[in-house]
Amino acid sequence: MAVGATIFGIIFVVVLTTSKDQPPAVRLALKDQKVEIVNRMRTALATASEAEKSAVMATTDEESQTFAHDARTATATLQQERAQLSGLLDTSGSPREKELLAEFAKSFVNLERIDRDLLALAVQNTNLKAYGLAFGPASEALQAADEALAHLVTGYSESNSPDDKKIILLADDARISALRIQTLLPPHIAEESDQKMDALEARMTREDLAIRKILAGLAAIRGLAADQNLATAVARYEQFTEIRSQILKLSRENTNVRSLAISLNEKRRALLLCQDALTGLEQEIKEAFIRDERSRAPVSTR
C-alpha cells in the first residue's frame, strides 16, 4: 500500500506539472518553487565564491585546504539545485527559461574550470612558505654571519695598519652585499613577472660572487685562515645560500600570486556572468508566470 501511495503521489505531481489546465494555486506554487531554487543557486554561488577567496587569502595550508573543501561543497550543492530546476523546467518551463538556464550552465562550466585551477594553486601557498623562510631561517643565518664578521673586525678597529684596515673594509663590504641580497628576496617573492624575477636573481648572483670573493680574500690573509669568526661567517653564509635557493624555487612557483591574480580578474568576470544569468532567469520565471496568467484570463465581451 505504501509503495502504491508513493507511485500515485509521483503520478499526481507529474500530472500537475505537465497539465495545461493546472489550478491557479499549483501554477503559483510552481513559479515560487522555481524562484526559490534560483535563489538557493545564487546563495550557493556566493558561498563558493567567499570560500574560494578565503582559500586564496588563508595563511596556512590547513586553512586553505579547509576553505577549498568548503568551496567545492558549495559548488556541488549548486549543481544539485541546477539539476532540480532543470527537471522542473523540462515539464513546466518556458522556452526562454530553458534557454537562460542553459546559458547559466555554460557560464558555470567555465567558472568551475577556473575554480579547479585556482584552488589547486591556493592550497600550495608557495609564496607564503617563501616569506616564512626569508624572514625566519634565512634571516637568522645571515644575521649570524653578519655578527661573526662584526666580531672578526673588532680587534682591528683601533689599528692603523694597512692590512688591518683592509680586513675591516673587506668584512664591511661582505656585510653590505649580504644585506643587499636579503633586501632583494621579498620583492622577488611578491613579483609576478618571470622577467623581473630574472633581473632580481641576476643582482643577487653579482652580490653573491662579490661575497665569496671577499671571504676567500679574508681567508688568504695571514692569521685569518684558522679564525673561528671567519669560519662561522663562511658556514652561516653557506647555510643562508642553501635556504635562499629554496626561497627562489618556491617564489618561482608563485602559487599565491597566481591564484590571487586569477581570483581578482578571470574568476571575477566569470562569476559576474553566472550571477547575471541567474538574475535574468529569475526575472524570466516571474514574467513568464504573469504572461501565462494573462493569457488564461477570460476575455471581456464588452
PyMOL commands that set and color helices and strands:
alter all, ss='L'
color gray80, all
select helices_A, chain A and resi 2-18+24-57+61-92+95-122+126-154+162-190+194-220+228-253+255-264+266-296
alter helices_A, ss='H'
color red, helices_A
deselect
rebuild
show_as cartoon
